[in-house]
Amino acid sequence: MSDKAGRVALVTGATSGIGYATALLLASHGWRVLGAGKDPATPDMTAQLGAGGFVVAELREPGTAERLVQQAVERFGRLDALVHSAGIHALADVLRTTDEQWDAILDVNLGSAFRLVRAAVPAMVRGGGGTVVAVASEAGIVAIPGQIAYNVSKAGLIMLTRSVAVDHAADGIRAVAVCPGTTMTPLVRAAIAAAPDPAAHERMLAESRPARRLGRVEEIAAAIAYVLSDEAAYMTGSELVIDGGYTAR
């Protein structure tokens, strides 16, 4: 993989799960990473990130997206990549989804991505270009039963990514949606715990895919690192699906 030493990435959802694994992997590849999370990072997490750092950010608050991009540019002088990994989830079909759940899931998963991209693209253009990676989901490609708001948010995230790729290719901007299958993250653990029968729900999630297991955060982080590499420079406006074969059926 090409050397990306000195490049700058802003990663949301960076204090847990896929976002945290991605922040650490990019840092190990020489990226300078500003990680944003709703919870403070531990001293050990901060030490592992090397030259970068973590900031606490509530993505639903007005001005947060602009503030994060500004912090990345002020701290490192440029912005080369945005990885939007933050997301929330609820198990509910259309009849059981409340207005509050709908608004929160759509705003965190999709609305904050829109605001971050809107803030990041001008900074990337000033630096000669950049890449947007949205962590979407297999649920944005096929409808997973009983999670309508999450499905819609991830489908919207895929279209947001495609639209950015089409609108800003001439500005040197690439945009790719990475679509994990069910991966063992804190979000997924919480969803499993919320099911009527958690053990049966976890077993169903694993057995519903040809690989018959859940994904690992390191596997998704590796895919994101590949998307950001020079080897993937022709990849834009598309989805990279890592789902154990779930959507192949």
Secondary structure, DSSP 8 states (H G I E B T S, - for coil): ----TT-EEEEESTTSHHHHHHHHHHHHTT-EEEEEESS---HHHHHHTTT-EEEE--TTSTTHHHHHHHHHHHHHS---EEEE-------B-TTT--HHHHHHHHIIIIIHHHHHHHHHHHHHHHTT-EEEEEE--GGGTS--TTBHHHHHHHHHHHHHHHHHHHHHGGGTEEEEEEEE-SB-SHHHHHHHHHSSSHHHHHHHHHHTSTT-S-B-HHHHHHHHHHHTSGGGTT--SEEEEESTTGGG-
